[in-house]
Amino acid sequence: MNLNILITGAGMLISLAFAALVLRQYVERKKMHQLIWGIALVLWTIGVGAELSATLNGWSAPAYRMYYATGALLIPAWLGMGTLFLVFQQRWVNWVLVGLGVLSLLGVILIAVWQIEPAALQTTPDRFLPLRVFPFFPVQLVLIVLNTFGTIAFVGGALWSAWKFAQMRTQGERVVATGLIALGGIVAAIAHSLGVLAGIELFRLSELLAVILIFVGFLLTMPATDRRAAPAPDAPSPR
């Protein structure tokens, strides 16, 4: 079997299990950050699923729209939004969520209705992701805004939490956990660039590494009893 299929399939299964555990925790605990993280991880699963479809059958317009709307546009921003709810727990975060929802909806609509030229979806053995399918304004501009917000919120929130735990001097495992989450966020943020600059395999590997790092970080934040109750070997647990 093609190595790229194995890597992408593994990433999809891990993100699916990750999403299932976080959403189960939301059902049990009703924490807003769990709901938003769960949504983001469902989007992650859909985005990787679109990549898997493209690996097997080549890029079609529906598959590319699905990937771009989830994997490129929404995932970083909604992971970051969940982190804001966890870290700050203040009313102004609700207004940020409203703004994010409006901008996300605008981005999804633009991606859904913008015309895609079939020739733009052609790839080569050295370039898996089609480039410049959508124009800089307005589609890519919305993507840049959402990705910048999401990366700063997600990575910054994880690093801030790691620093706070380090100050306690008794939370070594949580320092490691939040450090892994931050590292996973950084890897996820640069995965697309790695794919463009260094080829297909490195793009897929960096994407897989990102979800594994974030998953392991979340898993380490769980109480030992919750870890044993996890429904699958690949699952996270924001408290």
Buried (B, 14 or more C-beta within 10 A) or exposed (E): EEEBEEBBBBBBBBBBBBBBBBBBBBEEEEBBBBBBBBBBBBBBBBBBBBBBBBBEEEBBBEBBBBBBBBBBBBBBBBBBBBBBBBBEEEEEBEEBBEEBEEBBEBBBEBBEEBEBEEEBBEBEEEBBBBEEBBEEEEBBBBBEEBBBBBBBBBBBBBBBBBEBBBEEEEBEEBBBBBBBBBBBBBBBBBBBEBBEEEBBBEBBBBBBBBBBBBBBBBBBBBEEEBEEEBEEEBBBBBE
